């Protein structure tokens, strides 16, 4: 771990620079609950259940949220102006170099905007952080010198899979089709794997570590199967992920605001959780009610500790892990 006498003021300066950028852009900072009834519906995320003697008036357990997304959208429906939040999130997952069960999320929303506006936000935010910490120069990382104050690379899922994996996932409609394509490209995948598992296996094995070099990469044009909470337009999900130095930092959506479609997706997620033997969390009915009050919005979640880790690697001059840069880590 880095000496706290150096780490604490650097972290303070980093968080202050992030907040200053959002304040300068006219965002309002919000604060949402950590203990919630519906912690997130993603099939492969596990939430921590809160042990409590007294449950909320409507009954049911509470969980530590995996993201502030649901409550932030409820605020957005009433406030209808740009909002952001820095908060701690919790996911029951193993500790690794890039994972910690408790971590800091930076999440922001723009009402009335397309998700491409968030790409510009990321470029401008990173540019402001570069001005603060590198004098506008590049990050010097173990992966090489990466400028973050200039235009980011923007590439599609189809392009990077063809380039780095030798296959086109958009041309494979069903799981067996993608399994066959993966095997022809040299990947050893089982027959029974569903489409999503094959896609993510190839992403981790052949694609992800290539992204964000020699400049930050915005990966967009996701298949509809991976829409998550995003709209689908023109046969593609309105979604992008941001990579820097081979690491995924952020996930952004042109937000799905149709409550009927959102309920259907939540119910699909619940069923998949049942099939996987995972706890099935309740649907946030107040979120669904709020979505009907939002005309259009774009939102993004950025893993702030991962970005902080990269800046620390630049400042310290060597490879680090989250445990080295989170002074209150496990």
Secondary structure, DSSP 8 states (H G I E B T S, - for coil): ---HHHHHHHHHHHHHHHHHHHHHTT-EE----SEES-----TT----EE--SS--TT-S-EEE-S-SHHHHHHHHHHH-S-EEEEEEEE------SS--SEEEEEEEEEET--THHHHHHHHHHHHHHHHHHTTT--EEETTEEEB-SS--EEEEHHHHHHHHTS--GGG--SHHHHHHHHHHTT----TT--HHHHHHHHIIIIIGGGTT-SB-EEEEEEEGGG-TTB-EETTEEEEEEEEETTEEEEEEEEB---HHHHHHHHHHHHHHHHHHT-------HHHHHHHTT-S-EEEEEEEHHHHHHHHHHHHHTS---HHHH-TT--
